[in-house]
């Protein structure tokens, strides 16, 4: 079996792997919370739904730019991996695109149709968010198992789909805690308090199953000295989940809005730790146990050219993302349609 040291070589492919990882993580957090808001849209009143959608209105479309960047980097920097991944995940990718399209259309149409038809598009907004979230979770589960076939692998991917949807709903609820007030904020706190346990269960399932099905992952996490080196990741994840649970209990009992961003920050921390744990488990493979990062990379000359374009594009995406969140900071207000 090829060793990690043998697989590590030219650093440029790893630069692109890092850029792609940053793009994916930014998408998971940013589009994750507005997908989560969509998943929660059926649990509120119509008036509250207007405020709920207002909280993501200025951001949701731009958040999806990070997905475009990540897929673009995969295509141009790792074409071999792009072909394998999309071939194995063709159906869930199609479902995800249908969900994203349905959600985007529903977001616009609910503001323009007669009041009698508005519930139809509210439902479409929910189902578009649901299809997008569960398809991404299914893709994650399939990827973790290296695209294995069989009922057990499909079952794990379905469990992953539910877990990712729960995590998106959790970060969506914590976003609403920060961006809303009054009864809607209290509803978001109550929902987030329940979703902490669902998210923890999903993380536990992935953490237990992955070492059981992969000897390489088992060696990374349980062999010495790696077990000592990487032990802080699960420890910090558990502590963050506990801190999130405690912070939500505290917010139920206080009237101040001073700590409204704490649950969202803790949830982002949990996402970051989980993402880093996955990266540790699969490095240096870009397709688990099939294709390494260096083997899948384009030629060095091509990567140099692509890097120049990326260094121009990435700051602009970061810039307008920061600007939009700064301009539209503060509490969301109910939408008024005329």
Residue pairs with C-beta under 8 A, 6 or more apart in sequence:
2 292
4 283
4 284
7 284
7 292
7 293
7 294
7 295
8 14
8 284
8 294
9 294
10 294
10 297
10 300
12 297
12 300
12 303
12 304
12 307
13 77
13 78
13 293
13 294
13 296
13 297
13 303
14 284
14 293
15 307
16 73
16 77
16 78
16 297
16 303
16 306
16 307
16 310
17 78
17 286
17 293
19 73
19 310
19 314
20 70
20 73
20 74
20 77
20 78
21 275
21 279
23 66
23 67
23 69
23 70
23 73
24 66
24 70
24 275
25 271
25 272
25 275
26 66
27 63
27 64
27 66
27 67
27 70
28 271
28 275
29 171
29 268
29 271
30 59
30 63
30 66
30 321
31 60
31 63
31 64
31 66
31 67
32 167
32 168
32 171
32 172
32 271
33 56
33 168
33 171
33 172
33 174
33 175
33 264
34 56
34 59
34 60
34 63
34 172
34 175
35 129
35 132
35 133
35 168
35 172
36 129
36 133
36 168
36 169
36 170
36 171
36 172
36 173
36 175
37 52
37 53
37 55
37 56
37 129
37 172
37 175
37 176
38 103
38 125
38 126
38 128
38 129
38 130
38 172
39 126
39 129
39 130
39 133
39 165
39 168
39 169
39 172
40 52
40 169
40 172
40 173
40 176
40 188
40 191
41 49
41 52
41 53
41 122
41 125
41 126
41 129
42 122
42 123
42 126
43 187
43 191
44 52
44 184
44 187
46 118
46 122
47 334
48 183
48 184
48 187
49 122
50 334
50 335
50 336
51 180
51 184
51 332
51 333
51 334
51 335
52 176
52 180
52 184
52 332
53 107
53 110
53 125
53 335
54 332
54 333
54 334
54 335
55 175
55 176
55 179
55 180
55 332
56 175
57 335
58 324
58 327
58 328
59 324
59 325
59 328
60 107
61 104
62 320
62 321
62 324
64 100
65 317
65 321
66 317
69 313
69 314
69 317
73 306
73 310
74 81
74 82
74 85
75 82
76 298
76 302
76 306
77 297
77 298
77 303
77 306
78 286
78 293
78 296
78 297
78 298
79 296
79 298
80 291
80 295
80 296
81 286
81 287
81 291
81 296
84 147
84 287
84 290
84 291
85 143
85 287
86 93
88 142
88 147
89 139
89 142
89 143
89 147
92 135
92 136
92 138
92 139
92 142
93 135
93 139
95 131
95 135
96 131
96 132
96 135
96 136
96 139
98 128
98 131
99 127
99 128
99 129
99 130
99 131
99 132
99 133
99 135
100 128
100 132
101 128
102 124
102 125
102 127
102 128
102 131
103 124
103 125
103 128
103 129
103 132
104 128
105 124
105 128
106 121
106 122
106 124
106 125
106 128
107 125
109 121
109 124
110 118
110 121
110 122
110 125
111 335
111 337
112 337
113 120
113 121
130 165
133 161
133 164
133 165
133 168
133 169
134 161
134 162
134 164
134 165
135 161
136 161
136 164
137 157
137 160
137 161
137 162
137 163
137 164
137 165
138 157
138 158
138 160
138 161
139 157
140 160
140 164
141 156
141 157
141 158
141 159
141 160
141 161
141 206
142 153
142 157
143 288
144 156
144 160
144 206
144 210
144 278
144 288
145 153
145 156
145 157
145 213
145 288
146 214
146 287
146 288
146 289
146 290
147 287
147 290
148 213
156 209
159 202
159 205
160 202
160 205
160 206
162 202
163 198
163 199
163 201
163 202
163 203
163 205
163 206
164 202
166 195
166 198
166 199
166 202
167 199
167 202
167 271
169 191
169 195
170 192
170 195
170 196
170 198
170 199
170 267
171 264
171 267
171 268
171 271
173 188
173 189
173 191
173 192
173 195
174 188
174 192
174 263
174 264
174 266
174 267
175 264
176 184
176 185
176 188
177 185
177 188
177 189
177 192
177 251
177 260
177 263
177 264
178 260
178 261
178 263
178 264
179 331
179 332
180 188
180 331
180 332
181 257
181 331
185 260
186 252
189 248
189 251
189 252
190 252
192 248
192 263
193 245
193 248
193 249
193 252
196 241
196 244
196 245
196 248
199 241
199 270
200 241
203 237
203 241
203 270
203 274
207 234
207 277
210 217
210 281
211 217
211 218
211 221
211 222
212 218
214 281
214 288
214 289
216 289
217 281
217 282
219 226
220 226
220 230
220 280
220 281
221 227
221 230
221 281
230 277
230 280
233 273
233 276
233 277
233 280
234 277
236 269
236 273
237 270
237 273
237 274
237 277
240 266
240 269
240 270
240 273
241 270
243 266
244 263
244 266
244 267
244 270
247 259
247 262
247 263
247 266
248 263
250 259
251 259
251 260
251 263
282 288
283 293
284 292
284 293
284 294
285 291
285 292
285 293
286 292
286 293
286 296
287 296
297 303
298 306
